[in-house]
Amino acid sequence: MLLTTLFLMALPFVLLVLVVALYLTRTRVTSEEQRLDHAQFFNEVNALQQALTGKKSRINKTLQAAALQERFDKLRPSDAIIGCTGCYVILTTILDYISGGLTIYWYILQFFIGIWLIGYGIAPKQGIPSWKIGCSWLICTILCLPVNVFWHWFHLQDPQFALTLSVGHLSATLFVLPLYISIKLVFVTLLVIFYAIYNIGVDQLLASSDSLLSLLGFGLIVFSIIVYNKRKITAYTLYNRYLKGQVTSEKKNHRPPHSNLHPDMAAKTTKASGSFVEKAMQEVTELISYLDNRPLYKQDIQSIINNFFTFTTFLKQRAKSVDHLLLTPHEITIDELMARLTSALEAKTAPVPKLIVEIKDSTVSNKITCDINHILQALVPIVLRTANPSVAKGEFVKIQLHTTYLKYRQKHKQKDKNYSEMTFPAIAIVISRLHTPLTILPQIKGHYEDITEGRELKWHNNQKDIERIHIEKRIIERSIRAHYGYLRFPFSQKRPMLMVLPSNVATVRDAMITKILPINVPVTQQEVDQSMEVFMKSYNHLLEISEARKAVIDEILLLTRRCYGFRRHLSGQFLYIRAIGIAQLVAEWIRFYPEPIYVALLYDLTHYADLPLSYIKANYDLNIYSFIESVLAVNDRQGMEPCGLYIGNALKQVIIREQLFVLCIKLAERLYDLRHAKSYTHLDELKYMAQETLAIDIELAKKYLNTNIVEALANAAEQALQVCEQQ
């Protein structure tokens, strides 16, 4: 019993000792395992680091090899240079051998290198990497040229021959190798030559030959000429590459118009974000299929009327022609416009002229609807020319705003004395220097017309300044003209400039066309289809035989469809068919000049649709506008004869080309009407036209035009008289 009690009492202590011993044993084993694990981990890390280092070194070697190969690839010359260098090496080796002195093995090596270069330049090199060719070329060139010079100067026998050969070899080195290599080689070689001359003794060399210094100086001059010309050629080459790169990038970035976009594909077009023009182009491509089986002209008249300005914006953007003035109006406050002007001036010059804006009338609108870019293009050169450039801190430029009106005529005055007028609110802008006397400031009138005054701008001092001012004046005039505005150029830089802009150019633009509504006349679907077929044939033929730009013709013909609708001429022809028929005759008579075609179409609109001349002036080139005025100025058949200019003692007369074009347009109009004599209902008028043609038009055609036109007019007039007699 006692033993049992003692055993039970000792058992916990025994268990405790066993647990402690087990723990100590496990701890020692664990620590040994951990030490082994740590050692293995560090070994693995070292192995990974070594592997990464090895891979990194291999990558670096690969990159270095690739970079070296790329450099050798750039060194590869043309086959002609390789062959010519081989010929040069052989010739100089033969001359060197004739002069004698060096070991035969050196000549053999040079001769074989020359033959190898010639063969390498002639033989095809398909499958040989370019970098190997460049590397071989560099080694051979260095051996045959600079190293050959070293050899001769370290085995010097004839100083004059060695120096002559050195000049030739180093010149060839500069010529055939890139400058970043050849200059270093030539510099090192010259140092070796100077060292050899120093060791031999300058006095001894000069005593042996008096021409060594002259030859050395000549060589340095030749080296300088070669280096200068190679740098110049390199600069030109880089510039040409830059220009080609710019052209290529522009072609890649140029987004072709959606000329073949089908209406079913319109929903797949990307959403345009940005300028008004891009949005307008998107709207057009969603509405119509341009140049597809259903072009703009086949749209119904109401669709053309509703979307006319959207269509014309698209076509003008597509044309990108000086004959069209693209207008994208946006509303902007006067303060925002002046802020934009200040930013534009900061980008142009420093110091920036300081603007002082004065509102002279309480009725001046604080907002204006205009093409912001066009207006800024006009205001920036005006402000810069008004400011005094000699002021270091920037000149103060005063901009005064007045309330006025712009007045436009709806009908041409010479055609109908009872013309109507349209008046729109406008803002007169006077730009002057800060201390300009009040006596020379312009007096603001109650209304202005859309004209430009003071074209003889005298802001120039030399020929270069004249050309720059001419360009600036053209930009200013085009911008204001596109806004149906008034502009008066000052006579000198110190004088103020006056421009008048409509408060809302979109309202003016819309009013020019809105009042021209096609008359509702009865027309059958068969007539529409037949007329459209004739129209498209004439349209295609017109583009084939003339130099007129397609997008320009498209925009003018769309305007024709918009203004005429299905209105008819006295001959019974649809006016839009008659207009393109006359333009087709003009194109047949006047080749290589697109302007008469544009004028023939637009003149017809002013004559029969009462299209305001202000619209033509604002939307087309000023030469076209002046041309149309010349056509409208012809009131009778006698007035068609060109007056011409006389030179010297009046024995030689020079006919102005534009007057001949006017004559062609008027005769083409008469010929077209006579050819459709059967449709005339007023026979008395038809008979008068035919007799007038036989009496006047044919004589003018004989005098100034060719016989084909004379015969066509005579035949058409006789047929018209026969029609009158039959009825």
VOGU-3710 file (C-alpha; in Angstrom, 3 decimals, decimal comma):
1> mllttlflma> 0,000/0,000/0,000  2,820/2,312/0,878  4,604/1,480/-2,352  1,497/2,202/-4,322  1,108/5,523/-2,607  4,743/6,441/-3,272  4,412/5,386/-6,915  1,353/7,520/-7,389  3,090/10,475/-5,764  6,219/10,058/-7,911
11> lpfvllvlvv> 4,326/9,496/-11,167  3,580/13,188/-11,863  7,228/14,099/-11,360  8,303/11,309/-13,698  5,827/12,450/-16,323  7,029/16,031/-15,938  10,643/14,932/-16,437  9,677/12,927/-19,503  7,764/15,864/-20,974  10,693/18,224/-20,372
21> alyltrtrvt> 13,133/15,752/-21,877  10,869/15,235/-24,890  10,504/18,992/-25,354  14,239/19,549/-25,186  14,826/16,758/-27,664  12,192/18,114/-30,115  13,550/21,634/-29,776  17,042/20,481/-30,633  15,766/18,480/-33,612  13,586/21,378/-34,769
31> seeqrldhaq> 16,448/23,846/-34,510  18,648/21,493/-36,513  15,909/21,117/-39,137  15,423/24,875/-39,234  19,132/25,367/-39,678  19,042/22,878/-42,515  15,967/24,597/-44,029  17,594/28,036/-43,748  20,745/26,762/-45,367  18,725/25,188/-48,179
41> ffnevnalqq> 16,699/28,400/-48,607  19,827/30,512/-48,872  21,277/28,045/-51,343  18,119/28,278/-53,462  18,177/32,085/-53,267  21,806/32,131/-54,342  20,981/29,773/-57,182  18,106/32,024/-58,283  20,323/35,097/-58,061  22,987/33,391/-60,121
51> altgkksrin> 20,378/32,292/-62,651  18,941/35,821/-62,830  22,421/37,287/-63,139  23,217/34,828/-65,904  19,979/35,601/-67,727  20,549/39,320/-67,265  24,056/39,068/-68,647  22,805/37,001/-71,581  20,048/39,542/-72,212  22,579/42,376/-72,049
61> ktlqaaalqe> 24,871/40,542/-74,416  21,958/39,879/-76,754  20,923/43,534/-76,632  24,485/44,671/-77,176  24,831/42,273/-80,078  21,527/43,494/-81,520  22,614/47,125/-81,112  25,952/46,327/-82,730  24,222/44,527/-85,577  21,913/47,508/-86,025
71> rfdklrpsda> 24,915/49,834/-86,232  26,611/47,586/-88,768  23,345/47,381/-90,694  23,270/51,176/-90,949  26,867/51,137/-92,213  25,984/49,061/-95,267  26,706/51,208/-98,336  25,344/50,868/-101,832  26,841/48,384/-104,272  28,212/51,264/-106,344
81> iigctgcyvi> 30,221/52,635/-103,407  31,596/49,164/-102,605  32,655/48,611/-106,214  34,171/52,095/-106,608  36,105/51,677/-103,363  37,509/48,373/-104,655  38,630/50,061/-107,883  40,261/52,858/-105,875  42,122/50,348/-103,679  43,437/48,426/-106,707
91> lttildyisg> 44,584/51,582/-108,511  46,368/53,013/-105,459  47,939/49,606/-104,755  49,304/49,448/-108,306  50,708/52,984/-108,021  52,195/52,149/-104,635  53,801/48,996/-106,028  55,285/50,921/-108,941  56,865/53,393/-106,533  58,245/50,342/-104,651
101> gltiywyilq> 59,584/50,048/-101,156  57,177/47,882/-99,160  56,913/44,147/-98,785  55,106/42,263/-101,521  52,717/40,598/-99,077  51,148/43,935/-98,135  50,447/44,689/-101,795  48,955/41,237/-102,327  46,649/41,716/-99,329  45,526/45,138/-100,593
111> ffigiwligy> 45,030/43,806/-104,122  42,893/40,870/-102,988  40,776/43,136/-100,761  40,167/45,420/-103,752  39,147/42,487/-105,964  36,881/41,169/-103,203  35,203/44,569/-102,862  34,567/44,780/-106,614  33,160/41,264/-106,704  31,082/41,925/-103,617
121> giapkqgips> 29,628/45,036/-105,224  28,701/43,169/-108,415  27,596/39,764/-107,114  24,081/39,273/-105,705  23,915/39,182/-101,910  20,648/37,412/-101,291  20,531/35,675/-97,947  23,484/37,620/-96,490  22,433/39,726/-93,486  22,944/43,440/-93,920
131> wkigcswlic> 24,889/43,736/-90,683  27,492/41,247/-91,940  27,909/43,267/-95,110  28,315/46,450/-93,075  30,830/44,820/-90,722  32,909/43,387/-93,580  32,804/46,719/-95,378  34,025/48,602/-92,306  36,928/46,188/-91,687  38,053/46,259/-95,325
141> tilclpvnvf> 37,831/50,044/-95,520  39,858/50,525/-92,331  42,521/48,059/-93,513  42,854/49,589/-96,974  42,731/53,259/-96,019  43,753/54,392/-92,480  45,823/51,264/-91,652  47,538/51,556/-95,030  48,480/55,131/-94,122  49,898/53,897/-90,802
151> whwfhlqdpq> 51,944/51,253/-92,642  53,463/53,773/-95,017  54,426/56,260/-92,310  55,996/53,582/-90,125  57,910/52,281/-93,185  58,596/55,717/-94,646  60,765/55,937/-97,759  59,344/58,797/-99,854  57,693/61,467/-97,615  56,038/63,296/-100,499
161> faltlsvghl> 54,452/60,110/-101,890  53,391/59,017/-98,397  51,766/62,386/-97,703  50,028/62,408/-101,100  48,742/58,885/-100,524  47,615/59,890/-97,021  45,614/62,836/-98,362  43,936/60,574/-100,921  43,198/57,750/-98,480  41,893/60,026/-95,732
171> satlfvlply> 39,726/61,924/-98,224  38,283/58,609/-99,383  37,719/57,633/-95,734  35,756/60,811/-95,095  33,795/60,284/-98,280  32,733/56,629/-97,947  32,278/56,273/-94,178  29,808/58,096/-91,926  31,191/61,230/-90,334  30,890/59,959/-86,766
181> isiklvfvtl> 33,387/57,193/-87,686  35,487/58,801/-90,402  36,277/61,974/-88,433  37,660/59,907/-85,554  39,743/57,764/-87,911  41,104/60,795/-89,747  41,902/62,570/-86,479  43,834/59,576/-85,110  45,631/59,109/-88,432  46,656/62,769/-88,546
191> lvifyaiyni> 48,026/62,486/-85,019  50,103/59,494/-86,148  51,331/61,433/-89,192  52,291/64,442/-87,070  54,062/62,122/-84,624  55,985/60,489/-87,469  56,924/63,896/-88,876  58,086/64,981/-85,421  60,273/61,898/-85,030  61,816/62,296/-88,467
201> gvdqllassd> 62,300/66,010/-88,037  60,496/68,849/-89,707  63,681/70,450/-90,962  64,835/67,229/-92,589  61,479/66,766/-94,349  61,410/70,369/-95,547  64,938/70,018/-96,847  63,978/66,932/-98,818  60,892/68,537/-100,388  59,558/72,097/-100,359
211> sllsllgfgl> 56,003/71,128/-101,293  55,200/69,086/-98,172  53,689/71,981/-96,231  51,610/73,049/-99,224  50,434/69,488/-99,703  49,553/69,171/-96,024  47,615/72,451/-96,098  45,841/71,372/-99,274  44,877/68,106/-97,606  43,399/69,892/-94,592
221> ivfsiivynk> 41,365/72,144/-96,908  40,069/69,110/-98,812  39,118/67,422/-95,533  37,203/70,525/-94,416  35,320/70,754/-97,726  34,310/67,094/-97,593  33,136/67,353/-93,969  31,168/70,538/-94,658  29,395/69,125/-97,714  28,625/65,805/-96,041
231> rkitaytlyn> 27,062/67,624/-93,101  24,996/69,715/-95,478  23,862/66,661/-97,453  23,006/64,874/-94,208  20,925/67,834/-93,057  19,047/67,913/-96,374  18,472/64,161/-96,193  17,091/64,368/-92,667  14,857/67,268/-93,658  13,492/65,356/-96,648
241> rylkgqvtse> 12,821/62,346/-94,428  11,015/64,617/-92,004  8,853/66,048/-94,779  8,055/62,579/-96,112  7,190/61,474/-92,589  4,879/64,463/-92,184  3,142/63,688/-95,481  2,794/60,024/-94,537  1,362/60,864/-91,118  -1,087/63,326/-92,667
251> kknhrpphsn> -2,239/60,672/-95,119  -2,669/58,179/-92,305  -4,505/60,677/-90,122  -6,649/61,947/-92,994  -10,105/60,649/-92,509  -11,789/59,942/-95,852  -15,312/61,270/-96,192  -18,180/58,828/-95,950  -18,762/58,868/-99,670  -20,002/55,319/-99,940
261> lhpdmaaktt> -21,856/55,038/-96,680  -25,180/53,300/-97,132  -28,148/54,456/-95,035  -28,345/51,006/-93,460  -24,790/51,421/-92,228  -25,365/54,898/-90,822  -26,207/53,558/-87,377  -22,783/51,913/-87,206  -20,868/55,140/-87,579  -18,993/56,302/-84,524
271> kasgsfveka> -20,339/59,172/-82,489  -18,603/62,366/-83,444  -17,479/64,691/-80,712  -15,778/67,960/-81,320  -16,359/70,688/-83,807  -19,590/71,695/-85,423  -18,309/70,506/-88,790  -17,748/66,967/-87,512  -21,237/66,890/-86,026  -22,669/68,213/-89,271
281> mqevtelisy> -20,853/65,542/-91,232  -22,250/62,888/-88,920  -25,769/64,242/-89,383  -25,338/64,162/-93,139  -24,078/60,603/-93,196  -27,029/59,580/-91,052  -29,515/61,320/-93,344  -28,276/60,511/-96,833  -26,006/58,275/-98,820  -23,614/60,664/-100,484
291> ldnrplykqd> -22,499/59,690/-103,988  -24,417/56,433/-103,732  -27,294/55,287/-105,887  -29,341/58,035/-104,263  -27,243/61,233/-104,134  -28,210/64,560/-102,624  -30,003/65,760/-105,702  -32,465/62,853/-105,569  -33,683/63,872/-102,143  -37,160/65,321/-102,062
301> iqsiinnfft> -37,310/69,109/-102,140  -38,634/69,425/-98,603  -35,743/67,361/-97,242  -33,266/69,587/-99,079  -34,955/72,717/-97,701  -35,017/71,416/-94,133  -31,404/70,213/-94,105  -29,860/72,629/-96,590  -27,260/74,254/-94,318  -26,274/70,906/-92,846
311> fttflkqrak> -25,738/69,544/-96,350  -23,802/72,595/-97,549  -21,560/72,540/-94,477  -20,715/68,937/-95,218  -20,013/69,637/-98,897  -17,873/72,697/-98,185  -15,870/70,764/-95,639  -15,446/68,030/-98,216  -14,375/70,469/-100,934  -11,747/72,358/-98,870
321> svdhllltph> -11,547/74,873/-101,685  -10,750/78,572/-101,767  -13,899/78,946/-103,857  -15,957/78,145/-100,748  -16,038/80,012/-97,452  -17,023/77,646/-94,662  -18,969/79,261/-91,808  -19,623/77,474/-88,499  -21,371/79,988/-86,217  -21,452/79,696/-82,425
331> eitidelmar> -22,788/82,039/-79,768  -20,194/83,655/-77,505  -20,188/86,574/-75,098  -18,121/89,660/-75,846  -16,025/89,072/-72,714  -15,277/85,494/-73,741  -14,374/86,635/-77,248  -11,937/89,222/-75,876  -10,418/86,589/-73,584  -9,950/84,267/-76,553
341> ltsaleakta> -8,378/87,149/-78,464  -5,917/87,792/-75,623  -4,935/84,120/-75,565  -4,415/84,137/-79,328  -2,226/87,240/-79,047  -0,135/85,629/-76,307  0,543/82,699/-78,604  1,618/85,070/-81,384  3,900/87,649/-79,818  5,485/89,051/-76,683
351> pvpkliveik> 4,912/91,515/-75,133  1,183/91,157/-75,653  -0,727/94,323/-76,583  -3,069/95,294/-73,764  -6,708/95,477/-74,808  -9,105/98,138/-73,537  -12,696/97,334/-74,490  -15,240/100,171/-74,435  -18,985/99,671/-74,851  -20,101/102,936/-76,428
361> dstvsnkitc> -23,840/102,176/-76,503  -26,020/100,648/-73,849  -27,871/98,768/-76,580  -24,793/96,809/-77,664  -25,524/93,129/-77,264  -23,320/91,290/-74,784  -23,391/88,216/-77,044  -22,532/87,629/-80,668  -23,120/84,621/-82,908  -20,196/84,182/-85,268
371> dinhilqalv> -17,516/81,813/-86,464  -15,096/82,306/-83,590  -12,026/81,035/-85,422  -12,652/83,281/-88,429  -13,145/86,343/-86,249  -9,985/85,640/-84,251  -8,035/85,184/-87,489  -9,186/88,661/-88,474  -8,736/90,390/-85,107  -5,239/89,106/-84,276
381> pivlrtanps> -3,396/90,697/-87,246  -5,452/93,885/-86,872  -4,484/94,284/-83,205  -0,837/93,443/-83,891  -0,664/95,969/-86,717  -2,422/98,631/-84,696  -0,109/98,203/-81,695  3,250/99,959/-81,641  5,946/97,236/-81,749  8,611/99,603/-80,371
391> vakgefvkiq> 6,929/99,781/-76,955  8,747/97,334/-74,687  5,941/96,706/-72,200  3,226/96,320/-74,797  1,051/98,942/-76,439  -2,513/99,673/-75,346  -5,056/98,913/-78,078  -8,555/100,279/-77,725  -11,553/98,337/-79,035  -14,790/100,313/-79,165
401> lhttylkyrq> -18,159/98,636/-79,726  -21,124/100,501/-81,236  -24,659/99,542/-82,196  -25,553/99,786/-85,872  -27,273/97,823/-88,664  -26,297/95,935/-91,797  -28,443/96,315/-94,913  -28,682/93,818/-97,787  -30,478/93,909/-101,120  -32,720/90,968/-101,941
411> khkqkdknys> -32,773/91,567/-105,702  -30,121/92,845/-108,069  -30,578/96,544/-108,619  -29,915/96,481/-112,369  -32,461/93,739/-112,947  -35,338/95,171/-110,956  -35,437/98,688/-109,566  -38,059/97,615/-107,043  -35,596/95,542/-105,073  -36,282/94,737/-101,445
421> emtfpaiaiv> -33,933/95,333/-98,547  -33,175/93,339/-95,425  -31,824/94,982/-92,278  -30,214/93,194/-89,328  -28,750/94,460/-86,038  -24,972/94,618/-86,044  -21,975/95,574/-83,923  -19,484/98,130/-85,220  -15,958/97,442/-83,945  -13,402/100,267/-84,026
431> isrlhtplti> -9,801/99,224/-83,314  -7,306/102,001/-82,640  -4,420/103,030/-80,443  -5,123/104,358/-76,972  -4,325/108,001/-77,686  -5,817/108,215/-81,165  -7,371/111,693/-81,623  -11,138/111,811/-81,746  -11,002/113,681/-85,041  -9,700/110,668/-86,956
441> lpqikghyed> -12,004/108,118/-85,328  -14,716/107,016/-87,790  -18,229/108,333/-87,355  -20,576/105,390/-86,905  -23,419/105,382/-89,429  -26,933/104,137/-88,921  -26,422/101,263/-91,350  -23,722/99,705/-93,538  -23,618/97,479/-96,587  -21,532/94,345/-96,957
451> itegrelkwh> -18,605/95,917/-98,794  -14,875/96,368/-98,244  -13,271/99,801/-98,495  -9,695/101,046/-98,404  -8,030/98,131/-100,163  -4,767/100,067/-100,671  -3,323/99,262/-97,281  -0,029/101,103/-96,595  1,451/99,270/-93,638  4,620/98,088/-95,327
461> nnqkdierih> 8,231/99,190/-95,546  9,782/96,631/-97,901  8,872/93,921/-100,372  8,754/91,177/-97,726  6,449/93,302/-95,593  4,219/93,936/-98,609  3,739/90,202/-99,170  2,961/89,559/-95,500  0,482/92,430/-95,349  -1,191/91,165/-98,514
471> iekriiersi> -1,708/87,750/-96,915  -3,001/89,298/-93,678  -5,350/91,580/-95,587  -6,733/88,639/-97,539  -7,366/86,665/-94,333  -9,109/89,636/-92,700  -11,209/90,371/-95,763  -12,279/86,740/-96,212  -13,281/86,414/-92,553  -15,426/89,556/-92,531
481> rahygylrfp> -16,911/88,772/-95,940  -17,925/85,294/-94,761  -19,891/87,033/-91,980  -21,792/89,278/-94,425  -19,989/92,198/-92,770  -18,566/95,595/-93,626  -14,828/96,315/-93,505  -12,803/99,479/-93,958  -9,032/99,228/-94,035  -7,084/102,236/-92,733
491> fsqkrpmlmv> -4,594/104,075/-94,915  -1,790/103,793/-92,370  -0,854/101,902/-89,247  -1,789/104,820/-86,999  -5,307/105,055/-88,387  -8,173/103,103/-86,766  -9,850/100,169/-88,466  -13,600/99,709/-88,677  -15,452/96,442/-89,102  -19,164/95,766/-88,775
501> lpsnvatvrd> -20,416/92,278/-87,928  -24,012/91,088/-87,643  -25,067/90,280/-84,100  -26,220/86,868/-85,312  -24,649/85,726/-88,562  -26,772/82,566/-88,622  -29,931/84,688/-88,815  -28,524/86,669/-91,745  -27,392/83,544/-93,548  -30,757/81,840/-93,122
511> amitkilpin> -32,662/84,932/-94,258  -30,736/84,992/-97,533  -32,223/81,636/-98,519  -35,388/81,279/-96,456  -37,416/83,695/-98,570  -36,546/81,785/-101,743  -39,228/79,111/-101,801  -39,827/76,804/-104,761  -43,181/77,472/-106,363  -45,631/74,610/-106,057
521> vpvtqqevdq> -46,169/73,593/-109,668  -47,890/70,443/-110,899  -45,336/67,821/-111,872  -45,719/64,111/-112,479  -43,437/61,430/-111,124  -42,495/60,477/-114,668  -41,295/64,027/-115,332  -39,288/63,974/-112,118  -37,614/60,680/-113,008  -36,863/61,752/-116,569
531> smevfmksyn> -35,486/65,120/-115,489  -33,306/63,490/-112,848  -31,935/61,083/-115,438  -31,047/63,980/-117,736  -29,619/65,868/-114,783  -27,285/63,038/-113,748  -26,068/62,488/-117,326  -25,251/66,175/-117,683  -23,631/66,153/-114,243  -21,340/63,220/-115,065
541> hlleiseark> -20,443/64,662/-118,466  -19,694/68,034/-116,875  -17,207/66,479/-114,470  -15,560/64,469/-117,258  -14,854/67,371/-119,601  -14,022/70,126/-117,098  -11,489/70,878/-114,384  -14,236/71,781/-111,917  -13,925/70,231/-108,476  -16,599/67,697/-107,773
551> avideilllt> -17,453/68,830/-104,244  -17,718/72,471/-105,368  -20,084/71,522/-108,181  -22,072/69,382/-105,738  -22,609/72,286/-103,361  -23,661/74,709/-106,116  -26,024/72,174/-107,670  -27,556/71,485/-104,272  -28,164/75,238/-103,965  -29,735/75,119/-107,433
561> rrcygfrrhl> -32,105/72,338/-106,422  -32,928/74,180/-103,194  -33,822/77,460/-104,912  -35,488/76,165/-108,065  -37,382/73,103/-106,965  -39,474/72,212/-110,015  -39,893/75,722/-111,367  -39,883/75,950/-115,153  -38,337/78,302/-117,662  -40,282/79,912/-120,512
571> sgqflyirai> -38,938/77,135/-122,714  -40,778/74,609/-120,550  -37,562/73,118/-119,145  -37,017/72,714/-115,429  -34,733/75,534/-114,338  -32,252/73,232/-112,619  -32,002/71,110/-115,797  -31,541/74,261/-117,861  -28,813/75,555/-115,509  -26,667/72,436/-115,704
581> giaqlvaewi> -27,229/72,234/-119,472  -25,851/75,765/-119,904  -22,918/74,939/-117,616  -22,214/71,879/-119,757  -22,006/74,048/-122,888  -19,671/76,471/-121,109  -17,439/73,570/-120,061  -17,274/72,338/-123,666  -16,263/75,765/-124,928  -13,874/76,749/-122,132
591> rfypepiyva> -11,544/73,957/-121,126  -9,218/73,981/-118,111  -11,028/76,866/-116,388  -13,528/75,845/-113,678  -14,554/79,382/-112,657  -16,826/80,034/-115,691  -18,766/76,863/-114,836  -19,340/78,013/-111,256  -20,323/81,464/-112,503  -22,765/80,081/-115,084
601> llydlthyad> -24,635/78,168/-112,370  -24,635/80,959/-109,783  -25,507/83,687/-112,285  -28,549/81,683/-113,283  -29,663/81,627/-109,633  -29,341/85,388/-109,208  -31,237/85,950/-112,452  -34,154/83,550/-112,000  -34,325/82,763/-108,269  -33,410/86,246/-106,967
611> lplsyikany> -30,528/84,838/-104,950  -28,935/87,861/-103,213  -25,471/88,792/-104,365  -24,602/89,166/-100,688  -25,007/85,411/-100,298  -22,609/84,762/-103,179  -20,100/87,278/-101,835  -20,134/85,679/-98,386  -19,993/82,052/-99,505  -17,720/82,061/-102,549
621> dlniysfies> -14,449/83,519/-103,694  -14,389/87,238/-104,443  -13,291/86,589/-108,038  -16,438/84,538/-108,629  -18,551/87,323/-107,145  -16,909/89,930/-109,399  -17,338/87,614/-112,378  -21,084/87,304/-111,702  -21,381/91,074/-111,408  -19,786/91,370/-114,855
631> vlavndrqgm> -22,327/88,947/-116,327  -25,229/90,772/-114,693  -23,914/94,097/-115,999  -24,654/93,015/-119,592  -28,068/94,578/-120,266  -28,292/94,032/-124,032  -26,660/91,911/-126,726  -24,433/94,764/-127,854  -23,002/94,988/-124,355  -21,585/91,469/-124,637
641> epcglyigna> -18,749/92,535/-126,937  -15,424/92,648/-125,073  -14,014/96,153/-124,946  -10,388/95,048/-124,523  -7,271/97,047/-123,755  -5,030/98,858/-126,220  -1,256/98,716/-126,059  1,180/101,282/-127,360  -0,192/103,184/-130,338  -3,526/101,297/-130,252
651> lkqviireql> -2,473/98,962/-133,069  -2,707/95,916/-130,835  -5,801/95,110/-128,814  -5,719/92,728/-125,854  -9,031/91,136/-124,929  -9,562/90,558/-121,241  -10,098/86,867/-120,619  -12,986/87,433/-118,215  -14,908/89,347/-120,879  -14,564/86,418/-123,261
661> fvlciklaer> -15,894/84,156/-120,528  -18,882/86,474/-120,078  -19,551/86,290/-123,816  -19,372/82,478/-123,716  -21,843/82,279/-120,821  -24,370/84,564/-122,529  -24,076/82,733/-125,856  -24,342/79,327/-124,147  -27,540/80,510/-122,461  -28,965/81,641/-125,795
671> lydlrhaksy> -27,936/78,434/-127,591  -29,569/76,225/-124,957  -32,852/78,153/-125,137  -32,923/78,063/-128,948  -32,327/74,312/-128,971  -35,511/73,910/-126,902  -37,609/76,149/-129,129  -40,351/73,538/-129,541  -41,343/73,952/-125,889  -41,807/77,732/-126,106
681> thldelkyma> -45,320/79,078/-125,796  -44,434/82,726/-126,506  -43,510/82,499/-130,182  -42,986/86,235/-130,613  -40,249/86,218/-128,008  -38,712/83,103/-129,565  -38,692/84,715/-133,018  -37,066/87,852/-131,641  -34,364/85,750/-129,933  -33,609/83,861/-133,158
691> qetlaidiel> -33,373/87,025/-135,249  -31,210/88,712/-132,614  -28,906/85,701/-132,611  -28,506/85,786/-136,397  -27,878/89,522/-136,381  -25,646/90,000/-133,317  -24,617/86,797/-131,555  -23,228/85,077/-134,636  -21,156/88,130/-135,546  -19,670/88,247/-132,055
701> akkylntniv> -18,947/84,513/-132,178  -17,217/84,919/-135,557  -15,098/87,729/-134,194  -14,036/86,267/-130,857  -14,875/82,530/-130,764  -14,446/79,492/-133,006  -16,448/78,275/-135,988  -18,093/75,397/-134,109  -19,896/77,850/-131,849  -20,893/79,944/-134,864
711> ealanaaeqa> -22,369/76,921/-136,652  -24,205/75,754/-133,526  -25,796/79,186/-133,032  -26,758/79,498/-136,703  -28,362/76,052/-136,833  -30,273/76,596/-133,576  -31,550/80,017/-134,711  -32,722/78,673/-138,075  -34,501/75,747/-136,427  -36,189/78,157/-134,000
721> lqvceqq> -37,438/80,274/-136,913  -38,800/77,143/-138,566  -40,689/76,312/-135,367  -42,210/79,791/-135,377  -43,250/79,474/-139,038  -44,813/76,042/-138,533  -46,999/77,291/-135,718
//
